């Protein structure tokens, strides 16, 4: 089984959709997938209803995470809290790597 941490940094809607679609399909194929929104992607998801709906659908198979510090500094913490868990991204990334996850970024 492949272990992948997908880090979504881009604020480009198409790239966010690509990341979520890839992650969902890989999870449904049996891979161990984690999704982390980090940086500009957090604000984009917080402000885009279509992306929020897509995140909600993907959450049924993969509970996404986002960086709490970016969310706070961008003023989107309250908007993101209802869609995903907020946590310190640096610690999450390093612990995922320590657990054998390969990192890909979108």
N, C-alpha and C positions, 0 to 999 in steps of 0.2 A: 504494500500500500504506500502510495506517495503522500508525503506530508508537505503542504504548501501554505505559506503565509502570503496572501495577496495584500499588498499595501497600496491603497488607492490615494494618490496625492493630487492628481489632476482635477482641475475645476471644469474640465471639458465634459459635457453631458454624455457625449458618445463614448468617451473612454470609461466613464463611470458605469455606463450600461454594459460595456464590453467586460469590464472587471466582474460585475455581478453575474452576468450571463455565464462567463467562463467558470467562475467559482461554483455556481449552482450546478452546472453540468458535470463538473469534476466531482463534486460531492455526491451527486446522484449516480455517478459511475463507481463510487466506492472509495474515492480518495479522501484523505483527512485534510480539510480545507479550513483555514481561518481567514477572516477578512478584517482589515483595519483601515479605517478612514483616517487620514493624517494630513493636516495642512489645508490647502485651498479646497479640497474635496468636501471637507466638513461644512463649510459655509454654503457651498453649492447645494448639497443635500438638504441643509436646513431651510433653504429658500426656494426649493423647487418641489412642488407637490407631486409631479410625475415620478421624480426620483424617490421621494418618500414612499410612494406606493410600491415602487419596485423593491426598495429596501425591505418593506413590510413582507412582500412575497418571499424574498430570499431568506428572511429571518426565520421562516418556517423550517428551513433546512440548515441554515448557517446563522447563528447569532452574531451579527457584526459588532465591531467595537470601534471606538473613536477616541482620539486623544483629548483628555479632559482639559489640559492646559491650553491647547489650541482653541477648543470650544469656548473656554472662558475668555481668552484674549480677543476672540472674534465676536463675542457677544451672542453666541448661538447655543450655549449650554442648555438652556431650557427647551429649545426647539429640538435638539438632538436626543435629549434624555428619553423621550417617549419612543424613539426609534431604535436606539442601540445603547449598549453599555458604554459609559465613559470611564477611561482609565489612563494612567500614565503610559504613553506610547513607547517610550524608550525601554522601560522595564518589560513591557509585553513583547517587544521585538526581540530583545536579547534573550528572554526566557524561551521564546519560540525557537530561536536558533539553537539554544542549548538543548532543546528537546528534539532536535533533528529536522526542523522545518526548513525547507528551501524557500527563499524569499523571491517573489516577483513583484514588480511594481507597475502600476498603471497611472 
